[in-house]
Amino acid sequence: MVLLVYQPAYAQTQSTKRRFLGNLGALVKVIAGVVAVTAILGIPVAFLQIHKTIVEIRKTELFAISSTSIAAHPTTAAK
């Protein structure tokens, strides 16, 4: 009698473990997909941000150079 109760419980545990391991592969695939999509979309955005920052730095440097050249030559600033 004890064997009849024990056997179905053992079989149920095994099938639950198999189901979990089967779903684990799908879960890993989903996580890998999310990471891949994030990387594919994130890399171009990062490059655009870097380019934008470089352009802003150049613009600031040019403004600083032009401001100093105007301040150094008051005759051109008065024109």
N, C-alpha and C positions, 0 to 999 in steps of 0.2 A: 504494500500500500504506500509506503514511503517513497518507493522508487517511482511510482506513477506521478506523484506530486513533484518530485525532484526533477524528473526528466523534462516535463514541459517548461518548467522555470529555467532550466539550463538552456534549452533550445531557444527560448524567447530571448535570453541574454545574448546568446551567440548571434541571433539575427539582428538584434539591436546594434551590436558592435559592428557587424558587417555593414549595416545600413549607414552607421555613422562614418565608417571608413570610406564607404562609397560616396557619401556626401562631402567628405573632406576633400576629395579630389576636385569636386565641382567648386567648393568654396575657395580652394587655392587658385583655380582658374579664374574665378570672379575677381579675387584680389589682384592677381597678376594683370588682368585686363584693366582694372581701375588704375593701377600704377602705370601701365603703359599709356593709357589715354592721358593721364595727368602729365606724364613726361612729354608726350607728343605735343600737347597743347601748351605746356609750360615753357619749353625751351625757346620757341619763337618769341613768346611774350618777354622772356628774360633778355633776349638779344635786342628787342625793340627798346626796352627800358634802358639798357646799357647805351645804345646808340643815342637815345634822347638825352641822357645825362651828359654824354660827351659833347653833343651839340650845345647844350646849355652852358657847359664849361667854356667852350670856345667863344660863345656869344658874350659871356661875362668878361673873358680876357680881352676880346676886341673892344668892348665898351670901356674897359679900364685903360687900354692903350689910347683910344681916341680921347678919353677924358683928360689924360695926362698930356697929350700932345696939344690939346686946346688950351689947357691951363699954362703950359710952357710958352705958348706963343699968343700973348694977349692981343696982338694986332689981328690975327686971323679970327679970334673970337669976337672982336668988335665988328667985323665985316658982316 
